Amino acid sequence: MDAFYVGDCLRALNLNPTLAVIEKVGGKTKKKEKMLKVDDFLPIFAQVKKDKDAGSFEDFMEVLKLYDKTENGTMLYAELEHILLSLGERLEKSELEPVLKDCCDEEDEDGFIPYEPFLQKLCKDVK
């Protein structure tokens, strides 16, 4: 397998490595730089699987609670969009729009959304 596809393979196996983790374990950003055999990939899979820094639903809930100014389980939709576009591994607006469309409830008249249902939908397949 081309090392360019290490991240795709790990994600297909229900893992959620960051781009930094993929690079650290030997993933490449260009095709045909390095080829891996199954015997090379299995230790990579094991290493990423035992990584505890991936974050959990509870971790993400704690982060979004910081943006819940009224402590009622809601936050500004625009603030969520800004967070996802500017923090961590940044997304492009075109990458973010389908995620928000699929995972977010409709904004209320003041622009707020409940963030727990958003996270539940976003994290539903994450173990």
N, C-alpha and C positions, 0 to 999 in steps of 0.2 A: 504494500500500500504506500502511496505517496504520503510523506509526512505533512503535506499541505492539508490533508483530510483528517488529521488526528482530532481536532476539535469537533468536527462533524460526527466522527465515529463515537467519541465520548458522549456527545449529546444524544445520539441515537440510542445509547445504552443507559439513558436516564440520568446522566451526570450533568452538572452545570458549571463547567470550568470557565473561568474568565480568560480573556485573551492572554493576560500575563501568565496564568497557570499553563496554558497550552504552550506558550513559548518556552517556559521553564522546563517542561517535560519533553521538549524536543520537536514540537510542532513548528512548521515552517510557514512563512508568509508567501512564498513563491513555489509554484509547482516544479517538480523534477529536481529539487535540490537534494532530497534525501529519500530513500526508500526504506520502509520498515517491513520486517517479517512478523508473523503472528507472535513469535517468541520475543520480539522487541516490543510489541504493543501490550502484551499482557502485564508486564511490570508497570507500564505507564497507566493502564487502567486501574491497577491495584493502588497505585500511589494517589491518583486523583480521587478514587472512591473513598479512601480513608481520610482525605482532607476535610477538616472540620471548619474551615474558614469560609464555606460557601454561603452561610447565612440560612436562616430558617424563617418560616412564616412568622413565628413569634418575634424574631429579630426585626423583621421588616415592619411588623405592627408597632413595635416600640419606636422605630424611626418616624413612622408617619404620625404617631401620637404627638410628636414634637410640633407638628404643623396644625394640630387640632386646637385652635385658639379658644374655642368655646367648650371644649371637652365633651362634645356630643357625638363623636364618631364621624365627623365630617371634616373635610378640608377643601380649600379652593381647588377647583379643577385646574385652573391656570398654574397654581403652585405645584401641583403634581406633575403637570406637563414640563414645567421649568426644571424640576428636580431630575426627571428622567432624561432631559435633554442636556443637562449641564454637569451632573455629578457622576462619579464612577466611570464606567465605560460608556462614554457618551454615545447617544443614538442620534441619528439624523431625524428630522421631522417626518420624512417619508417613511422611516422605519417605525416610528412611534405611533403614527395615526391609526394603523390597523389594530395595534395592541390596545390602545385606549378605546377604540370603537367596540372591540370585542369584550373588553373586561370592565369597562366603567358603566355605571348607571347614569341616567340622564342628570345633568346639572339642575339644581333647583333655581328659583328665580334670582337668587343672590350669587350663583356661580359655584355652589358647594356640591360635593359628592360624598357619599359614604365611602370611606376607604377600606373598610374590612371586606365587603363583597368584591372590591377590585382585587385585593390581595388573594382572596380565596380562589377567584377565577385564575389569576396569574400563577398561583402556586399549586393548583389542583393536582398536577401530575408529578410534582417534585416530592421525592421521598426524603 
